[in-house]
Amino acid sequence: MSVSYEKFIQRLIAYRKENGFSQEEMGRRTNLTQGHYNKIEKMSKIMSYNSLAVLNRTGVSADFLVTGIEQKHTVLNELMMQCSERDRADFLYIAVICIELGIKYHGTEHTSDLEISTKEIEVLRSDMEDKRTNNHSVWKCIRKINNLTQEQMSDELDMDIKTYRDIEKGKSKPNVAILSLVYEKMGYPPSLIMDVEDKNYLFVINEIWLMLSEDLKKKIERELRGFLEYICSIQ
């Protein structure tokens, strides 16, 4: 089992103990029997996508459990809250476009952050644009952005090619061990990969936002405030 998945289990156990939950209670919270959940903590079974998604929907961040990174709060949170609920997806998309252009022309504060932030923001934009199409696959998007064949992608994630192809085609879901490996080896957190109803785009956007220089953040914030004024003026 990968180190990243072991850390996921450690965080899961810590969460249970910090909240005073029994394994039976955690089983209920993940739609599992106590026995099955017990095997997950002992790592004799791997947590499924569906169990992680259930936790995520009840306020236990899948991103934190997999990455160990707490949700950040930036000015983007405040700006998004000024939007009506129906406009928030558009606001986040415009934020992604502004950040992508900023990285393209100004880079990030630290050169070491540039490659991963560029790839993350490209996946974000592509996912936001294509998620309503029938053939959309964030896995294919990630693979293409990283210039990998399906065989290379399956090797990178230590799975057989048929399993990977089924995941890319949407015929099956990645378990948490796979999600952990994607983050460990490629830097993509669950919010870039999970189904639409389980995504937390702001988790990813804020992480990239913090890589930008203060000057670039101010410029983007100014543009986003202008966008907010615009959508308010046309309603």
Secondary structure, 3 states (H helix, E strand, C coil): CCHHHHHHHHHHHHHHHHCCCCHHHHHHHCCCCHHHHHHHHCCCCCCCHHHHHHHHHCCCCHHHHHHCCCCCCCHHHHHHHCCCHHHHHHHHHHHHHHHHHHHHHHCCCCHHHHHHHHHHHHHHHHHHHHCCCCCCCHHHHHHHHCCCCHHHHHHHCCCCHHHHHHHHCCCCCCCHHHHHHHHHHHCCCHHHCCCHHHCCHHHHHHHHHCCCCHHHHHHHHHHHHHHHHHHHHCC
